[in-house]
Amino acid sequence: MAKSGTRRSLVLGTAAAAGLSASAAGAAETAHAPDATADLAAELKAMRLEMRKLTAERYIRDQLYRYQEAVNRADFAEMERFFGDAKIATVSAANADELHGVVLGGKRFADGFKQSVRFYDGIPRVQYCASNAIVQFNDAADKATCHAYYFIFQSVGDFDYRKGVQTGEFPLQVIGCGRYLDTYVQADGVWKMTEREIYSDLSGDYSHHMAMSPSTSAKGQGLDPQRASGGLKPKVQTGKVSALRPPT
C-alpha cells in the first residue's frame, strides 16, 4: 500500500509540475495502473518464494542438528526417522564418483550403527558436531541441498581435576571430520531427504568408537568388518573434491 501511495504521489507531483489539472493527473495514473499492478504482483510472488526458502532452510538446518543429537544419544528411532527412505553413501573425497558403503533407508542405517559402534553404558561417548551449513535451492524452490562440515570428538574417561590427570583409556580428542551433502525434495508441502553423501576427509583414532566399519556393500550384503591393530583403520581421504553444489 505504501508503495502504491508513493507511485500516486509521484504521478500527481509530476503532473502538477507539468501544469496538468488533477483530473489529467488522475488519467495519467490510470494509464500506469496495469504496469504498477503487474510490478506489485511480481514483487509479492518473489517475496512468497523467499519466505518459502527461509522456512525450508530453517527446517533443513534443524534436521541437521537433530541428527547429530541422535548419534550422540544413541537415539536409533530418531536416526531412522531422519533418513527415512534416503540413500546414504560414503564418498571418496579423492573421487566424487566413487561410492563406498551405500545404505538404503534409515532402518538399515540405525541397525548398522548398533552393530558397528562401541557403546559405554548405552551411549557411544562421542560428540558429533555440525557447522558451516549452506542451504541452496533450485529455481522452483522445491529441491534443496545442504552442505555442512562435521567434527567427531570422543573421550572414554574423564579428567580428574584434583589430581590433574586424565582417567580412563582414551583422552578427549578429535577422531574425525569431513562433510555432508544432503539432498531434499518437497512434495505436498513436506521436505524429505532423498540422499546423504558423507565425505570423510580427515581421520584420527576410531578404535574406541567403531567396532567395525558401518559401511555396507553396494549390493547390500551387510556389514563388512575392517579390523586393524587397535581397531578400525579408516581410509585416508585427500579432501580435494568440493561437495558444495546447488540442486539440479
JOCORGI-V296088 format. One record per residue. N is the residue number from 1. PSI is psi in radians with two decimals (none if undefined). OMEGA is omega as a letter, one per 30 degrees, with the letter a starting at -180 (999 if undefined). D_FIRST is the distance of its C-alpha to the first C-alpha in Angstrom with 2 decimals. Layout:
n=<N	N>
psi=<PSI	PSI>
omega=<OMEGA	OMEGA>
d_first=<D_FIRST	D_FIRST>
This chain:
n=<1	2	3	4	5	6	7	8	9	10	11	12	13	14	15	16	17	18	19	20	21	22	23	24	25	26	27	28	29	30	31	32	33	34	35	36	37	38	39	40	41	42	43	44	45	46	47	48	49	50	51	52	53	54	55	56	57	58	59	60	61	62	63	64	65	66	67	68	69	70	71	72	73	74	75	76	77	78	79	80	81	82	83	84	85	86	87	88	89	90	91	92	93	94	95	96	97	98	99	100	101	102	103	104	105	106	107	108	109	110	111	112	113	114	115	116	117	118	119	120	121	122	123	124	125	126	127	128	129	130	131	132	133	134	135	136	137	138	139	140	141	142	143	144	145	146	147	148	149	150	151	152	153	154	155	156	157	158	159	160	161	162	163	164	165	166	167	168	169	170	171	172	173	174	175	176	177	178	179	180	181	182	183	184	185	186	187	188	189	190	191	192	193	194	195	196	197	198	199	200	201	202	203	204	205	206	207	208	209	210	211	212	213	214	215	216	217	218	219	220	221	222	223	224	225	226	227	228	229	230	231	232	233	234	235	236	237	238	239	240	241	242	243	244	245	246	247	248>
psi=<-0.73	-0.69	-0.66	-0.71	-0.66	-0.75	-0.75	-0.74	-0.70	-0.74	-0.84	-0.70	-0.73	-0.70	-0.73	-0.72	-0.49	0.01	0.38	2.68	2.94	-0.65	-0.66	-0.65	-0.69	-0.67	-0.67	-0.69	-0.71	-0.63	-0.53	-0.13	-0.79	-0.73	-0.73	-0.73	-0.74	-0.71	-0.77	-0.71	-0.70	-0.69	-0.74	-0.69	-0.75	-0.68	-0.73	-0.68	-0.75	-0.65	-0.70	-0.73	-0.77	-0.76	-0.77	-0.71	-0.74	-0.73	-0.79	-0.72	-0.73	-0.73	-0.69	-0.83	-0.54	-0.59	-0.80	-0.73	-0.68	-0.71	-0.81	-0.57	0.10	0.79	1.57	-0.62	-0.68	-0.65	-0.79	-0.75	-0.73	-0.85	-0.55	-2.11	0.25	2.77	2.27	2.18	2.36	2.26	2.34	2.11	-0.39	-0.30	1.80	-0.26	-0.08	1.99	2.49	2.36	1.04	2.19	2.32	1.88	2.62	-0.56	-0.80	-0.64	-0.83	-0.71	-0.72	-0.64	-0.76	-0.68	-0.48	-0.25	2.53	2.35	2.57	1.87	0.69	-0.11	2.75	-0.07	0.84	2.82	1.80	2.25	2.59	2.56	3.08	0.66	2.21	2.06	2.23	2.59	2.73	3.08	-0.60	-0.12	0.62	0.13	2.46	2.70	2.57	2.01	2.23	2.72	2.60	2.66	2.44	2.09	2.57	2.58	2.27	1.72	-3.12	3.02	2.20	1.79	-0.48	-0.75	-0.28	0.57	2.74	2.27	2.82	3.11	-0.18	1.82	2.80	2.25	2.85	2.23	-0.19	2.75	2.74	-2.61	2.65	2.53	1.86	2.42	2.27	2.59	2.65	2.29	2.19	0.66	0.08	2.30	2.31	2.32	2.38	-0.41	2.50	2.23	2.28	2.01	1.84	1.69	-0.82	2.27	2.42	-2.45	1.81	0.12	-0.48	0.00	-0.79	2.24	-0.46	2.98	2.31	-0.11	2.56	2.75	2.77	-0.41	0.00	0.74	0.34	-3.05	2.48	1.78	2.37	1.48	2.56	3.08	2.17	0.01	-2.69	2.39	1.75	2.68	2.57	2.27	2.52	-0.48	0.39	-0.43	2.21	2.38	-0.05	1.94	2.55	2.82	2.69	none>
omega=<a	a	l	l	l	l	a	l	l	l	a	l	l	l	a	l	l	l	l	l	l	a	l	l	l	l	l	l	l	l	a	a	l	l	a	l	l	l	a	l	l	l	l	l	l	l	l	l	l	l	l	l	a	l	l	l	l	l	a	l	l	l	l	a	l	l	l	l	l	l	a	a	a	l	a	l	l	l	a	l	a	a	a	l	a	l	l	a	l	a	l	a	l	a	a	l	a	a	l	l	l	l	a	l	a	a	l	l	a	l	l	l	a	a	a	a	l	a	l	a	l	l	a	a	l	l	l	l	l	l	l	a	l	a	l	a	l	a	a	a	l	l	a	l	l	l	a	l	l	l	a	l	l	l	l	a	a	l	l	a	l	a	a	a	l	l	a	a	a	a	a	l	l	a	l	l	a	a	l	l	a	l	l	l	l	l	a	l	a	l	a	l	l	a	l	l	a	l	a	a	a	a	l	a	l	a	a	l	a	l	l	l	l	a	l	l	l	l	l	a	l	a	a	a	l	a	l	a	a	l	a	l	a	l	l	a	a	l	a	a	l	l	a	l	a	l	l	999>
d_first=<0.00	3.80	5.39	5.02	6.18	8.58	9.86	10.57	12.36	14.27	15.37	16.53	18.15	19.96	21.15	22.47	24.29	25.85	27.01	25.05	24.42	21.10	21.89	22.61	19.38	17.58	19.78	18.96	15.18	16.17	18.45	15.82	13.47	15.49	15.34	11.59	11.40	14.23	12.88	9.79	12.45	14.77	12.63	12.11	15.83	16.84	15.13	16.94	20.08	20.01	19.62	22.57	24.53	24.02	25.08	28.02	29.08	29.32	31.39	33.66	34.36	35.17	37.59	39.27	40.08	41.15	43.69	45.19	45.52	47.20	49.76	50.51	51.11	52.83	50.31	51.46	49.28	46.14	47.46	48.03	44.56	42.93	44.62	44.78	46.11	45.24	47.77	48.82	50.77	52.27	51.89	54.43	52.62	55.01	54.25	50.87	52.45	55.08	54.25	56.41	56.49	53.93	53.15	51.39	49.43	48.92	52.03	54.34	52.66	53.08	56.67	57.42	56.01	58.34	61.34	60.71	59.55	61.83	60.96	62.06	62.04	59.52	57.03	57.22	56.87	54.31	50.85	48.66	45.66	42.76	40.66	38.74	36.74	34.70	32.63	31.81	30.19	30.74	28.03	27.40	27.30	29.97	32.80	33.24	36.00	36.63	39.13	40.60	43.79	46.16	48.98	51.82	53.69	56.80	59.46	62.36	63.56	62.29	62.98	65.64	64.54	67.86	69.92	67.36	67.85	65.98	67.27	67.25	67.86	64.60	62.79	59.01	57.92	55.47	56.97	54.46	51.06	49.12	45.88	44.08	42.11	40.43	38.88	36.41	35.09	32.51	33.59	31.99	29.52	32.43	33.41	37.16	39.48	41.73	43.68	44.61	46.64	48.49	49.65	52.48	52.77	54.95	57.53	59.62	62.04	60.90	64.30	63.17	59.95	61.02	64.12	63.61	61.07	58.01	57.77	58.89	60.19	58.07	60.42	59.59	63.11	62.20	62.37	64.48	66.19	66.35	68.55	69.84	71.75	69.73	67.27	64.73	64.72	61.21	60.82	60.03	56.70	55.83	52.04	51.78	49.31	45.63	43.97	40.48	38.93	35.75	35.97	36.96>
